[in-house]
Amino acid sequence: MNLVLDLSPIQEFFNLPPDLMLKSFLFNFGWIIFGIFFLLGVREIWLSYIRGKYFSGVKFIFLAIDIPRGNVQSPRAVENMFSYLAGAHSTQNFFDKWFSGEFQLSMSLEIVSSEGYTQFLIRTPIQFRNLVESAVYSQYPDAEIIEVDDYCEDFPRKFPDEEYDIWGTEFIQAAHPMYPIKTYKEFEHQLGPSEMVFKDPMSELMELCSSLRKGEHLWYQIILIPTGFDWVNNGDEEIGRILGKQPNVSFFNKIIDALVEFISDLSEAVFSLWGDVQVKEKEFKKLSMMELTPKQKKKIESIEEKSSKIAFLCKVRVVYMAKREVMNKAKVANGFVGYMKQFSALDLNNLKPDMKITATKANYFNKGKKLINKQNKLINNYIDRSDWAGRTPFLLNIEELATLWHFPVEANSNAPLVQKISAKKYKPPANLATDDASTGAKTLRDDLLSFDDISNKETKKEENDEAVKGSKNIPSNLPFG
């Protein structure tokens, strides 16, 4: 039995004029494409609805953190804080995601300076309050944490505004997210065999904040989205790319590649009628470590070091709002961008202002309307602490985060208007009595107070006697004013 393959319908299809060929394709197969897009749209609408319903029941609070004066702890303490905050990560099953609308909640690290007065805050869902307080107290036992109101409530959300003007932007990574930025470890300088000096990069920001005048406000925000450990595979893939390994392809991508290959083979068969066609396949040559350049070796080492620590998905925003008569965009914008440039590792990664989408700057046509639209989007995304609006979140590990947001080391930072606790607080001894004994005798506390009073009286008496004796020896001709 001979099997005969009839290719005449395919030949008739390719013999049609281009416009009739397109109409025939859409008539026979186009509904499949439109159906897929329709289902995807319904899926996103439902997910947005159910997530909004879940999010409406979440309450957020603002915690102001004041640390004691004379802080000498390096950003490593804040790095330990962030490793503890990673406990906020949760996973959702199919029913949690599609029927309850649950998703990973985010937190916000903020530094706000109003007219030169600077405060560190953390905005968190109320169910994570104990987690945040434990993380702070574990590294700063003498810190004070106070719940406060949202400082953005008294400022406009819609521009242009008669009283205020605004500048701001989001910051994005310049290279692949697996490449790290310059971290606080590179700001440590060895002066001797046993002496280390830390030049706190936060001091530049504190100086800028302290220079703000009345009517000026600078807000700095880092959105934290706890995540799992799947991102580590991205580092392995990037290392493989440097070494020249063939990348791993997912099942979905394999289907797409097979479809593209089929179209390519079909095109090759058609164009072969006009001559020979040579198809060159991309070759992957695997390199050994000996063949790598010093820059490639540094990239691999940096990726492996970044992958060794816990990470968060992050968004970085800054907003400068001031009354129109005192606004100084050049000072604040250039100063803050200069602060962020400290963390640039040009052979690895750096954070740069997103001038294309979120920065409050417009060029060329219809500049005024574009600028207003960007200003409104930025301020509303900031006030809402949105973890999805704006640019896509990128990956920062806890060492990078502690570099960008940490309490200033007071010995290296001249920031007199940063809120701090005036002195350390000590708890009374555990054996110190605080109420009267049942026998009617004096308590230990009363005895101690009485002893202090007697000692003070005796000391004052001795000082007075010495002063009287000394006055006898004062020369009579000494002039007094």
VOPAGU-2260 file (C-alpha; in pm, 1 decimal, decimal comma):
REM VOPAGU-2260
SITE   aa  ch    i         X         Y         Z
SITE  MET   A    0       0,0       0,0       0,0
SITE  ASN   A    1     149,2     328,4    -110,4
SITE  LEU   A    2      82,2     641,6      94,4
SITE  VAL   A    3      30,0     947,0    -123,2
SITE  LEU   A    4      73,4    1293,4      31,7
SITE  ASP   A    5    -133,9    1559,9    -141,5
SITE  LEU   A    6      44,6    1897,5    -116,0
SITE  SER   A    7    -178,9    2076,9    -362,3
SITE  PRO   A    8    -365,6    2282,8     -94,7
SITE  ILE   A    9     -32,5    2413,9      34,7
SITE  GLN   A   10      82,1    2495,2    -317,5
SITE  GLU   A   11    -245,6    2674,9    -390,3
SITE  PHE   A   12    -205,8    2873,7     -66,3
SITE  PHE   A   13     145,0    2993,9    -156,4
SITE  ASN   A   14      32,8    3074,0    -511,5
SITE  LEU   A   15    -222,4    3325,5    -381,6
SITE  PRO   A   16    -146,0    3700,3    -384,8
SITE  PRO   A   17     -16,2    3834,1     -48,1
SITE  ASP   A   18    -344,9    4002,5      49,4
SITE  LEU   A   19    -554,0    3691,8     -24,6
SITE  MET   A   20    -294,9    3474,6     153,1
SITE  LEU   A   21    -332,3    3686,9     470,9
SITE  LYS   A   22    -713,7    3679,8     453,2
SITE  SER   A   23    -714,8    3303,7     408,0
SITE  PHE   A   24    -482,5    3254,4     704,9
SITE  LEU   A   25    -688,4    3479,5     933,4
SITE  PHE   A   26   -1014,7    3317,8     824,3
SITE  ASN   A   27    -892,4    2965,3     895,7
SITE  PHE   A   28    -657,1    3017,0    1192,7
SITE  GLY   A   29    -690,7    3377,2    1307,9
SITE  TRP   A   30    -971,5    3305,3    1552,4
SITE  ILE   A   31    -729,7    3090,6    1753,6
SITE  ILE   A   32    -496,4    3386,9    1805,5
SITE  PHE   A   33    -778,8    3621,5    1903,8
SITE  GLY   A   34    -920,4    3356,0    2136,0
SITE  ILE   A   35    -587,8    3318,7    2315,2
SITE  PHE   A   36    -555,7    3695,0    2364,7
SITE  PHE   A   37    -915,5    3714,3    2488,8
SITE  LEU   A   38    -859,7    3442,2    2748,5
SITE  LEU   A   39    -537,4    3607,0    2862,7
SITE  GLY   A   40    -722,0    3937,1    2904,5
SITE  VAL   A   41   -1001,2    3776,0    3109,0
SITE  ARG   A   42    -737,3    3604,6    3322,8
SITE  GLU   A   43    -563,7    3934,3    3404,3
SITE  ILE   A   44    -892,9    4113,3    3479,1
SITE  TRP   A   45    -998,7    3841,5    3722,9
SITE  LEU   A   46    -657,0    3834,0    3890,7
SITE  SER   A   47    -658,5    4213,2    3927,9
SITE  TYR   A   48   -1010,0    4207,3    4077,3
SITE  ILE   A   49    -946,0    3929,7    4328,0
SITE  ARG   A   50    -610,7    4077,4    4435,2
SITE  GLY   A   51    -766,2    4420,0    4485,7
SITE  LYS   A   52   -1030,7    4262,9    4707,4
SITE  TYR   A   53    -763,6    4089,9    4916,1
SITE  PHE   A   54    -544,8    4401,7    4935,4
SITE  SER   A   55    -833,5    4618,2    5060,2
SITE  GLY   A   56    -830,7    4416,7    5383,2
SITE  VAL   A   57    -458,9    4470,2    5451,8
SITE  LYS   A   58    -367,3    4743,2    5702,0
SITE  PHE   A   59     -29,2    4917,4    5690,5
SITE  ILE   A   60     148,4    5107,1    5968,2
SITE  PHE   A   61     448,4    5342,3    5979,2
SITE  LEU   A   62     722,7    5278,8    6233,0
SITE  ALA   A   63     968,9    5559,9    6309,4
SITE  ILE   A   64    1305,5    5427,0    6428,2
SITE  ASP   A   65    1530,9    5634,4    6655,0
SITE  ILE   A   66    1872,2    5497,3    6746,4
SITE  PRO   A   67    2089,0    5610,9    7040,9
SITE  ARG   A   68    2344,7    5886,0    6999,7
SITE  GLY   A   69    2696,7    5772,1    6932,0
SITE  ASN   A   70    2600,6    5486,1    6698,1
SITE  VAL   A   71    2916,3    5299,5    6598,2
SITE  GLN   A   72    2759,9    4995,0    6432,7
SITE  SER   A   73    2843,6    4950,3    6066,5
SITE  PRO   A   74    2584,9    4860,7    5798,0
SITE  ARG   A   75    2653,2    4494,6    5877,5
SITE  ALA   A   76    2402,7    4527,9    6164,0
SITE  VAL   A   77    2135,6    4645,9    5916,3
SITE  GLU   A   78    2232,5    4359,5    5685,4
SITE  ASN   A   79    2149,5    4120,5    5969,4
SITE  MET   A   80    1818,0    4303,3    6012,3
SITE  PHE   A   81    1725,3    4241,3    5649,8
SITE  SER   A   82    1810,6    3873,0    5671,0
SITE  TYR   A   83    1553,9    3849,9    5952,3
SITE  LEU   A   84    1294,4    4049,7    5754,8
SITE  ALA   A   85    1318,2    3786,0    5481,3
SITE  GLY   A   86    1095,8    3579,0    5707,8
SITE  ALA   A   87     802,9    3778,0    5567,3
SITE  HIS   A   88     821,7    3568,5    5248,8
SITE  SER   A   89     525,0    3339,5    5191,3
SITE  THR   A   90     412,8    3102,1    4918,3
SITE  GLN   A   91      63,4    3076,2    4773,4
SITE  ASN   A   92     -95,1    2764,4    4628,5
SITE  PHE   A   93    -335,7    2756,1    4334,0
SITE  PHE   A   94    -647,3    2830,6    4540,9
SITE  ASP   A   95    -478,1    3106,2    4743,3
SITE  LYS   A   96    -375,5    3282,5    4423,5
SITE  TRP   A   97    -682,6    3240,9    4201,0
SITE  PHE   A   98    -968,7    3231,8    4452,6
SITE  SER   A   99    -845,5    3424,5    4758,2
SITE  GLY   A  100    -629,4    3671,3    4564,7
SITE  GLU   A  101    -336,6    3634,8    4803,7
SITE  PHE   A  102       3,4    3759,3    4692,0
SITE  GLN   A  103     334,6    3851,9    4847,4
SITE  LEU   A  104     301,1    4172,2    5051,9
SITE  SER   A  105     582,4    4426,0    5045,5
SITE  MET   A  106     746,0    4663,1    5294,4
SITE  SER   A  107     898,9    5005,2    5242,6
SITE  LEU   A  108    1224,7    5142,7    5382,8
SITE  GLU   A  109    1215,5    5521,5    5388,2
SITE  ILE   A  110    1427,2    5822,4    5479,6
SITE  VAL   A  111    1230,3    6144,1    5496,7
SITE  SER   A  112    1378,6    6489,0    5551,1
SITE  SER   A  113    1134,9    6774,6    5612,5
SITE  GLU   A  114    1299,3    7115,7    5622,2
SITE  GLY   A  115    1625,8    6955,1    5739,2
SITE  TYR   A  116    1474,0    6727,8    6004,8
SITE  THR   A  117    1553,6    6365,9    5907,8
SITE  GLN   A  118    1374,7    6050,7    6017,1
SITE  PHE   A  119    1415,3    5679,3    5932,6
SITE  LEU   A  120    1089,5    5488,3    5884,5
SITE  ILE   A  121     964,3    5144,7    5785,2
SITE  ARG   A  122     617,0    5103,6    5640,6
SITE  THR   A  123     493,8    4748,2    5693,0
SITE  PRO   A  124     173,6    4541,7    5693,2
SITE  ILE   A  125      47,6    4524,3    6048,7
SITE  GLN   A  126      97,5    4146,1    6063,9
SITE  PHE   A  127     472,9    4200,7    6014,8
SITE  ARG   A  128     505,6    4455,9    6297,2
SITE  ASN   A  129     654,4    4211,2    6547,8
SITE  LEU   A  130     893,7    4085,1    6281,3
SITE  VAL   A  131    1020,4    4438,1    6208,7
SITE  GLU   A  132    1054,1    4533,9    6575,4
SITE  SER   A  133    1240,3    4212,3    6656,6
SITE  ALA   A  134    1476,7    4269,6    6364,7
SITE  VAL   A  135    1559,8    4623,1    6483,0
SITE  TYR   A  136    1591,9    4542,8    6853,8
SITE  SER   A  137    1812,4    4241,3    6782,6
SITE  GLN   A  138    2079,5    4473,2    6636,5
SITE  TYR   A  139    1996,3    4800,5    6820,0
SITE  PRO   A  140    1867,1    4702,0    7167,0
SITE  ASP   A  141    1845,8    5066,1    7281,1
SITE  ALA   A  142    1650,2    5189,1    6978,5
SITE  GLU   A  143    1304,8    5341,7    7007,3
SITE  ILE   A  144    1028,7    5240,7    6765,3
SITE  ILE   A  145     716,9    5456,0    6753,5
SITE  GLU   A  146     409,6    5421,7    6533,3
SITE  VAL   A  147     348,2    5745,3    6341,1
SITE  ASP   A  148     112,6    5880,3    6075,5
SITE  ASP   A  149     188,6    5892,0    5705,7
SITE  TYR   A  150     393,3    6206,4    5643,4
SITE  CYS   A  151     257,3    6232,2    5286,1
SITE  GLU   A  152     -99,8    6309,9    5392,7
SITE  ASP   A  153     -54,8    6688,2    5402,0
SITE  PHE   A  154      95,1    6715,1    5052,3
SITE  PRO   A  155     -77,2    6730,9    4711,7
SITE  ARG   A  156    -125,3    6422,6    4495,8
SITE  LYS   A  157    -217,3    6610,8    4181,4
SITE  PHE   A  158      -2,9    6852,3    3982,2
SITE  PRO   A  159      34,6    7126,3    3877,3
SITE  ASP   A  160     -14,3    7272,2    4224,0
SITE  GLU   A  161     -24,4    7641,3    4314,1
SITE  GLU   A  162     199,4    7603,4    4620,5
SITE  TYR   A  163     432,6    7307,2    4552,2
SITE  ASP   A  164     652,2    7183,4    4270,4
SITE  ILE   A  165     805,3    6838,0    4244,5
SITE  TRP   A  166    1105,4    6652,0    4105,8
SITE  GLY   A  167    1167,2    6279,4    4129,0
SITE  THR   A  168    1252,3    5953,9    3958,9
SITE  GLU   A  169    1293,5    5582,1    4002,8
SITE  PHE   A  170    1639,1    5426,8    3989,9
SITE  ILE   A  171    1711,8    5122,2    3775,1
SITE  GLN   A  172    2007,3    4889,3    3731,7
SITE  ALA   A  173    2237,1    4957,7    3439,4
SITE  ALA   A  174    2337,7    4593,0    3383,8
SITE  HIS   A  175    2212,7    4239,0    3445,0
SITE  PRO   A  176    2053,0    4216,1    3794,3
SITE  MET   A  177    2294,3    3942,5    3900,3
SITE  TYR   A  178    2586,5    4185,0    3890,0
SITE  PRO   A  179    2625,3    4366,2    4226,0
SITE  ILE   A  180    2673,1    4734,3    4291,7
SITE  LYS   A  181    2954,9    4871,6    4508,1
SITE  THR   A  182    2877,6    4781,6    4870,3
SITE  TYR   A  183    2974,2    4921,9    5208,5
SITE  LYS   A  184    3269,5    4682,3    5241,7
SITE  GLU   A  185    3451,6    4883,0    4975,1
SITE  PHE   A  186    3421,1    5196,9    5190,2
SITE  GLU   A  187    3637,6    5041,8    5462,0
SITE  HIS   A  188    4000,0    5158,7    5467,3
SITE  GLN   A  189    4282,1    4975,5    5641,3
SITE  LEU   A  190    4518,3    5227,3    5803,4
SITE  GLY   A  191    4727,6    4985,1    6003,6
SITE  PRO   A  192    4753,6    4622,1    6105,7
SITE  SER   A  193    4481,6    4665,2    6367,7
SITE  GLU   A  194    4298,5    4983,6    6268,0
SITE  MET   A  195    4004,9    5000,9    6028,4
SITE  VAL   A  196    3828,0    5322,0    5927,5
SITE  PHE   A  197    3480,8    5315,4    5774,1
SITE  LYS   A  198    3390,8    5611,0    5551,5
SITE  ASP   A  199    3014,5    5605,8    5572,7
SITE  PRO   A  200    2857,3    5676,1    5230,1
SITE  MET   A  201    2538,2    5778,2    5411,5
SITE  SER   A  202    2710,4    6095,2    5534,0
SITE  GLU   A  203    2664,4    6260,3    5191,0
SITE  LEU   A  204    2289,8    6203,4    5204,0
SITE  MET   A  205    2270,0    6328,4    5563,3
SITE  GLU   A  206    2454,4    6645,3    5462,9
SITE  LEU   A  207    2210,3    6699,9    5178,1
SITE  CYS   A  208    1913,2    6644,4    5408,2
SITE  SER   A  209    2050,8    6884,8    5668,7
SITE  SER   A  210    2088,2    7157,4    5404,5
SITE  LEU   A  211    1715,6    7170,3    5324,9
SITE  ARG   A  212    1546,8    7498,6    5406,5
SITE  LYS   A  213    1196,0    7571,8    5528,0
SITE  GLY   A  214     945,4    7450,0    5270,9
SITE  GLU   A  215    1176,1    7179,7    5124,4
SITE  HIS   A  216    1111,7    6804,9    5161,8
SITE  LEU   A  217    1316,8    6509,3    5038,2
SITE  TRP   A  218    1172,1    6156,3    5040,8
SITE  TYR   A  219    1372,9    5840,7    4971,9
SITE  GLN   A  220    1198,3    5504,9    4939,6
SITE  ILE   A  221    1306,0    5142,4    4882,3
SITE  ILE   A  222    1025,6    4892,7    4826,5
SITE  LEU   A  223    1109,6    4543,4    4958,1
SITE  ILE   A  224     934,0    4240,9    4809,3
SITE  PRO   A  225    1045,8    3920,0    4985,4
SITE  THR   A  226    1124,1    3643,1    4739,6
SITE  GLY   A  227    1240,7    3282,2    4739,1
SITE  PHE   A  228    1563,5    3132,9    4610,6
SITE  ASP   A  229    1475,3    3059,7    4247,4
SITE  TRP   A  230    1664,4    3370,8    4139,7
SITE  VAL   A  231    1995,2    3195,5    4214,8
SITE  ASN   A  232    1950,9    3001,5    3889,4
SITE  ASN   A  233    1974,2    3332,0    3701,3
SITE  GLY   A  234    2326,0    3370,6    3834,9
SITE  ASP   A  235    2421,8    3023,8    3712,3
SITE  GLU   A  236    2281,3    3107,0    3367,9
SITE  GLU   A  237    2476,8    3433,5    3350,2
SITE  ILE   A  238    2797,9    3255,3    3452,3
SITE  GLY   A  239    2727,2    2995,7    3184,6
SITE  ARG   A  240    2686,3    3272,2    2927,9
SITE  ILE   A  241    3024,8    3417,9    3024,1
SITE  LEU   A  242    3183,4    3074,3    2994,1
SITE  GLY   A  243    3019,4    3019,3    2655,8
SITE  LYS   A  244    2783,5    2740,0    2760,7
SITE  GLN   A  245    2467,4    2676,6    2560,6
SITE  PRO   A  246    2178,3    2820,1    2763,1
SITE  ASN   A  247    1903,1    2599,0    2900,0
SITE  VAL   A  248    1571,6    2643,3    2719,5
SITE  SER   A  249    1233,0    2594,8    2884,4
SITE  PHE   A  250     964,0    2369,8    2736,3
SITE  PHE   A  251     757,4    2669,5    2622,0
SITE  ASN   A  252    1059,5    2826,1    2455,4
SITE  LYS   A  253    1136,3    2495,9    2288,0
SITE  ILE   A  254     791,3    2499,4    2128,9
SITE  ILE   A  255     844,1    2855,6    2008,4
SITE  ASP   A  256    1188,9    2765,5    1876,8
SITE  ALA   A  257    1045,1    2463,9    1694,8
SITE  LEU   A  258     779,4    2684,8    1534,6
SITE  VAL   A  259    1038,7    2940,7    1430,5
SITE  GLU   A  260    1260,0    2664,8    1295,8
SITE  PHE   A  261     968,8    2525,5    1092,6
SITE  ILE   A  262     898,2    2867,5     941,2
SITE  SER   A  263    1269,6    2910,1     872,8
SITE  ASP   A  264    1288,8    2570,9     700,3
SITE  LEU   A  265     979,4    2654,0     498,0
SITE  SER   A  266    1130,0    2988,3     395,8
SITE  GLU   A  267    1453,0    2814,6     307,0
SITE  ALA   A  268    1263,2    2569,2      89,0
SITE  VAL   A  269    1081,1    2852,5     -89,0
SITE  PHE   A  270    1389,8    3068,9    -142,3
SITE  SER   A  271    1596,3    2771,9    -252,5
SITE  LEU   A  272    1407,8    2793,4    -579,9
SITE  TRP   A  273    1613,4    3106,5    -654,7
SITE  GLY   A  274    1945,4    2968,7    -540,9
SITE  ASP   A  275    2130,1    2796,4    -264,4
SITE  VAL   A  276    2077,3    2927,5      85,1
SITE  GLN   A  277    2333,7    2867,9     355,2
SITE  VAL   A  278    2209,2    2876,0     713,9
SITE  LYS   A  279    2468,7    2938,3     981,6
SITE  GLU   A  280    2392,3    2807,9    1326,8
SITE  LYS   A  281    2520,7    2984,4    1634,9
SITE  GLU   A  282    2809,9    2798,1    1785,0
SITE  PHE   A  283    2880,6    2791,9    2158,1
SITE  LYS   A  284    3244,1    2756,6    2253,1
SITE  LYS   A  285    3296,6    2668,8    2617,8
SITE  LEU   A  286    3583,3    2855,8    2781,1
SITE  SER   A  287    3803,9    2732,0    3062,7
SITE  MET   A  288    3894,9    2950,3    3361,7
SITE  MET   A  289    4246,0    2987,9    3221,6
SITE  GLU   A  290    4107,2    3148,2    2905,6
SITE  LEU   A  291    3902,2    3412,1    3087,7
SITE  THR   A  292    4011,7    3773,6    3108,3
SITE  PRO   A  293    4053,4    3936,4    3453,2
SITE  LYS   A  294    3724,7    4124,3    3399,6
SITE  GLN   A  295    3537,4    3802,0    3321,1
SITE  LYS   A  296    3683,4    3633,5    3628,3
SITE  LYS   A  297    3576,6    3927,9    3846,3
SITE  LYS   A  298    3222,4    3909,3    3706,0
SITE  ILE   A  299    3194,6    3539,1    3786,2
SITE  GLU   A  300    3327,8    3588,6    4139,6
SITE  SER   A  301    3091,6    3881,7    4199,3
SITE  ILE   A  302    2788,4    3686,7    4077,2
SITE  GLU   A  303    2874,3    3394,1    4302,5
SITE  GLU   A  304    2922,3    3627,1    4601,4
SITE  LYS   A  305    2588,1    3801,2    4538,9
SITE  SER   A  306    2413,9    3464,4    4502,8
SITE  SER   A  307    2543,5    3354,0    4842,6
SITE  LYS   A  308    2318,8    3599,3    5035,1
SITE  ILE   A  309    1945,9    3647,2    5076,4
SITE  ALA   A  310    1789,7    3890,4    4830,0
SITE  PHE   A  311    1472,3    4094,9    4777,8
SITE  LEU   A  312    1298,1    4231,2    4472,6
SITE  CYS   A  313    1324,9    4608,5    4504,5
SITE  LYS   A  314    1211,7    4942,6    4365,1
SITE  VAL   A  315    1400,7    5263,1    4448,6
SITE  ARG   A  316    1222,8    5600,9    4433,7
SITE  VAL   A  317    1311,5    5954,7    4533,0
SITE  VAL   A  318    1083,9    6260,0    4549,5
SITE  TYR   A  319    1184,6    6619,9    4613,9
SITE  MET   A  320     885,7    6843,3    4690,3
SITE  ALA   A  321     920,2    7207,6    4780,4
SITE  LYS   A  322     734,2    7533,3    4774,4
SITE  ARG   A  323     788,4    7709,8    4447,0
SITE  GLU   A  324     965,5    8012,1    4595,1
SITE  VAL   A  325    1237,3    7802,6    4767,0
SITE  MET   A  326    1268,9    7504,6    4531,1
SITE  ASN   A  327    1625,9    7426,7    4424,0
SITE  LYS   A  328    1619,7    7129,4    4186,9
SITE  ALA   A  329    1984,1    7165,5    4089,3
SITE  LYS   A  330    2106,4    7127,0    4447,3
SITE  VAL   A  331    1884,6    6836,2    4552,0
SITE  ALA   A  332    1862,3    6643,7    4223,4
SITE  ASN   A  333    2234,7    6661,9    4152,9
SITE  GLY   A  334    2315,2    6592,4    4516,3
SITE  PHE   A  335    2100,3    6280,9    4537,4
SITE  VAL   A  336    2223,1    6144,6    4203,3
SITE  GLY   A  337    2577,1    6204,5    4326,4
SITE  TYR   A  338    2495,6    6008,1    4642,7
SITE  MET   A  339    2374,6    5712,8    4433,3
SITE  LYS   A  340    2679,8    5728,5    4206,0
SITE  GLN   A  341    2896,5    5634,7    4504,7
SITE  PHE   A  342    2772,9    5279,7    4461,7
SITE  SER   A  343    2870,7    5250,3    4095,9
SITE  ALA   A  344    3094,4    4960,6    4000,3
SITE  LEU   A  345    3140,1    5042,3    3633,2
SITE  ASP   A  346    3273,3    4696,3    3547,9
SITE  LEU   A  347    2975,8    4531,8    3723,6
SITE  ASN   A  348    2659,9    4732,1    3794,6
SITE  ASN   A  349    2523,8    5065,5    3912,7
SITE  LEU   A  350    2196,1    5243,3    3979,3
SITE  LYS   A  351    2095,9    5522,8    3743,6
SITE  PRO   A  352    1791,9    5752,3    3715,2
SITE  ASP   A  353    1520,2    5617,4    3487,5
SITE  MET   A  354    1509,1    5909,3    3245,9
SITE  LYS   A  355    1284,9    5737,3    2988,5
SITE  ILE   A  356     970,6    5652,8    3185,8
SITE  THR   A  357     951,4    5774,5    3547,2
SITE  ALA   A  358    1183,4    6077,2    3578,4
SITE  THR   A  359     998,8    6409,9    3592,1
SITE  LYS   A  360    1156,8    6539,1    3274,2
SITE  ALA   A  361    1015,0    6568,9    2923,0
SITE  ASN   A  362    1177,2    6646,9    2589,6
SITE  TYR   A  363    1063,7    6745,9    2244,4
SITE  PHE   A  364     691,9    6749,8    2162,2
SITE  ASN   A  365     414,6    6832,8    2409,9
SITE  LYS   A  366     660,4    6874,9    2696,1
SITE  GLY   A  367     420,8    7037,4    2942,7
SITE  LYS   A  368     157,5    6766,5    2930,2
SITE  LYS   A  369     415,0    6485,7    2944,6
SITE  LEU   A  370     583,7    6643,2    3247,5
SITE  ILE   A  371     256,8    6679,1    3439,7
SITE  ASN   A  372     162,5    6319,2    3359,6
SITE  LYS   A  373     498,9    6192,8    3490,1
SITE  GLN   A  374     475,3    6403,7    3805,5
SITE  ASN   A  375     129,2    6269,8    3891,1
SITE  LYS   A  376     227,5    5909,5    3827,3
SITE  LEU   A  377     542,7    5935,7    4036,6
SITE  ILE   A  378     386,1    6101,8    4341,1
SITE  ASN   A  379      89,1    5863,6    4345,5
SITE  ASN   A  380     314,4    5558,7    4308,7
SITE  TYR   A  381     528,1    5690,3    4594,8
SITE  ILE   A  382     238,3    5766,8    4830,4
SITE  ASP   A  383      72,2    5431,5    4751,7
SITE  ARG   A  384     408,1    5255,0    4798,5
SITE  SER   A  385     322,1    5062,5    4483,9
SITE  ASP   A  386     537,8    4755,8    4420,7
SITE  TRP   A  387     414,2    4706,9    4062,2
SITE  ALA   A  388     356,1    5053,6    3906,6
SITE  GLY   A  389     651,7    5213,2    3734,6
SITE  ARG   A  390     956,9    5009,0    3642,0
SITE  THR   A  391     994,3    4635,6    3697,3
SITE  PRO   A  392    1140,6    4546,0    4040,8
SITE  PHE   A  393    1502,6    4433,2    4033,4
SITE  LEU   A  394    1713,1    4212,1    4258,8
SITE  LEU   A  395    1929,1    4339,4    4546,8
SITE  ASN   A  396    2080,3    4118,1    4814,5
SITE  ILE   A  397    2094,7    4217,5    5181,9
SITE  GLU   A  398    2449,6    4352,0    5154,5
SITE  GLU   A  399    2349,5    4588,6    4873,7
SITE  LEU   A  400    2035,3    4693,9    5061,8
SITE  ALA   A  401    2230,8    4765,7    5380,3
SITE  THR   A  402    2459,5    4986,7    5172,0
SITE  LEU   A  403    2170,3    5191,5    5031,6
SITE  TRP   A  404    1970,6    5218,0    5357,8
SITE  HIS   A  405    2133,5    5211,7    5700,4
SITE  PHE   A  406    2157,2    5425,6    6010,4
SITE  PRO   A  407    2448,4    5670,1    5981,3
SITE  VAL   A  408    2763,7    5599,2    6176,7
SITE  GLU   A  409    2777,8    5912,0    6392,2
SITE  ALA   A  410    3157,1    5935,9    6398,8
SITE  ASN   A  411    3156,4    5970,6    6018,1
SITE  SER   A  412    2834,1    6164,7    5964,3
SITE  ASN   A  413    2770,3    6527,8    6053,1
SITE  ALA   A  414    2391,7    6518,6    6069,7
SITE  PRO   A  415    2274,3    6716,7    6373,7
SITE  LEU   A  416    1906,7    6704,2    6276,8
SITE  VAL   A  417    1877,2    6325,7    6248,5
SITE  GLN   A  418    1634,8    6206,3    6514,2
SITE  LYS   A  419    1821,3    6011,5    6785,1
SITE  ILE   A  420    1764,6    5902,9    7143,7
SITE  SER   A  421    1940,5    6139,1    7383,4
SITE  ALA   A  422    2095,8    5862,1    7592,7
SITE  LYS   A  423    2088,2    5489,6    7652,1
SITE  LYS   A  424    1823,5    5356,8    7886,2
SITE  TYR   A  425    1906,8    5093,4    8144,9
SITE  LYS   A  426    1663,7    4866,9    8324,2
SITE  PRO   A  427    1665,1    4858,0    8709,2
SITE  PRO   A  428    1822,1    4554,5    8880,0
SITE  ALA   A  429    1595,5    4253,2    8898,9
SITE  ASN   A  430    1629,4    4231,0    9281,1
SITE  LEU   A  431    1537,5    4596,2    9344,0
SITE  ALA   A  432    1215,9    4613,8    9551,1
SITE  THR   A  433     942,9    4840,0    9421,4
SITE  ASP   A  434     671,8    4807,1    9690,2
SITE  ASP   A  435     655,0    4798,6   10072,2
SITE  ALA   A  436     716,5    4468,6   10249,2
SITE  SER   A  437     432,9    4314,2   10448,9
SITE  THR   A  438     634,1    4356,8   10772,8
SITE  GLY   A  439     616,1    4734,9   10749,1
SITE  ALA   A  440     995,4    4773,6   10720,9
SITE  LYS   A  441    1153,3    5014,9   10471,9
SITE  THR   A  442    1218,4    4877,4   10125,3
SITE  LEU   A  443    1562,7    4840,1    9976,5
SITE  ARG   A  444    1486,4    5124,8    9741,0
SITE  ASP   A  445    1405,7    5360,1   10030,9
SITE  ASP   A  446    1724,6    5257,2   10208,7
SITE  LEU   A  447    1927,0    5331,3    9897,7
SITE  LEU   A  448    1761,3    5670,2    9852,5
SITE  SER   A  449    1815,9    5760,7   10219,2
SITE  PHE   A  450    2179,0    5656,5   10196,2
SITE  ASP   A  451    2219,8    5874,7    9886,3
SITE  ASP   A  452    2066,4    6175,8   10065,2
SITE  ILE   A  453    2298,1    6133,7   10365,4
SITE  SER   A  454    2602,8    6091,4   10143,6
SITE  ASN   A  455    2512,9    6400,4    9942,4
SITE  LYS   A  456    2469,8    6609,7   10257,9
SITE  GLU   A  457    2803,2    6495,3   10399,2
SITE  THR   A  458    2976,8    6561,4   10067,8
SITE  LYS   A  459    2832,0    6912,6   10044,0
SITE  LYS   A  460    2938,6    6983,0   10404,8
SITE  GLU   A  461    3295,5    6873,6   10331,0
SITE  GLU   A  462    3304,7    7089,7   10018,1
SITE  ASN   A  463    3182,2    7393,8   10210,5
SITE  ASP   A  464    3446,5    7343,2   10484,2
SITE  GLU   A  465    3720,2    7319,0   10223,0
SITE  ALA   A  466    3592,4    7634,4   10053,2
SITE  VAL   A  467    3601,2    7825,2   10383,3
SITE  LYS   A  468    3955,8    7709,8   10450,8
SITE  GLY   A  469    4062,4    7803,4   10102,4
SITE  SER   A  470    3907,6    8149,6   10122,9
SITE  LYS   A  471    4144,9    8240,0   10401,6
SITE  ASN   A  472    4437,4    8208,0   10163,8
SITE  ILE   A  473    4292,1    8430,9    9887,4
SITE  PRO   A  474    4503,4    8750,5    9837,2
SITE  SER   A  475    4323,2    9063,2    9946,3
SITE  ASN   A  476    4444,9    9262,4    9647,7
SITE  LEU   A  477    4289,4    9022,0    9384,7
SITE  PRO   A  478    4054,6    9233,1    9165,7
SITE  PHE   A  479    3694,4    9112,4    9129,2
SITE  GLY   A  480    3473,3    9226,6    8849,4
